[in-house]
Amino acid sequence: MWQHGDGRGDYEQGHAHRQIDLYPGYAATDLEYYNHAAGEASGDVTATVQKLNARLQPLGLQALTPSAAVDQNAFAVTKATQTKFSLSKLSDLTSVGNQLVLGGPPECATRPFCQPGLEKTYGIHFKSFKALDTDGPLTRAALANNTIQVGLVFSSDSDLNAKGLVVLQDDKHLENADNVVPIIRQKVVTDEVKTVLDKIDSNLTTPQLVSLNAQVELNHQDADAVARAYLQQHNYFS
């Protein structure tokens, strides 16, 4: 499996607990970083976070409550394709996959979390596979002109709504659970900090994450201002 970039290099992530008190992590990606790619992550976010905490505890770190928001490999269709085939989740593709072309990076054809995983977990057999790029302009263009009907994207991409793309629900949990989760130094954890972060995480969803990303990446708004407005809108300062 390839991992999407989350902006943290190995040095930065490996030394984060010495330089900062808190950072927003991704459950599965962080688990596989701290366990040196031992393959413990799964589509079960609760189990993944439990295993992550087992790895973090000796380092003086702790993962708090994960949010429902995820940033992970996902498969998208256009609204026209969604309507034509009545699609909402990946299992809906099982009966119609032989009419559809899957597009993604060349390695998708052999990676367990891409085409082989869709076949094994969902029984989806596509009409064909078209090698393109990793969640890039080639995939977007191929979806737009209907060269492909299903494309690999990342679930929190800022342009999903603007491009009219619909992410199909991974209802059988093929992908590892890369839910957003706060990772904090145990020395600075207090009940107040937990309460605030748990309240935010309990309400943060993937569509909200897409919207926030779009405001920063597409509309070029200041990230701090976007975050503050989101917190105020949801009464987190009250």
Protein Blocks (a to p, Z undefined) as FASTA:
>chain_A
ZZddehiafklmmmmmmmmmbdcddfklmmmmmnoonopacfblklmmmmmmmmmmmnop
acddddfbdcdddddddfklmmmnopabfklmmmmmmmpccdddfklmmpcklmmmmmmm
nopacfbdcddbehiaklmmmmmnomambdcddfkbfklmmnopacdddfkomaacfbdc
ddddfklgcfklmmmmmmmmmmmcfklmmmmmmmmmmnopafklmmmmmmmmnopmZZ
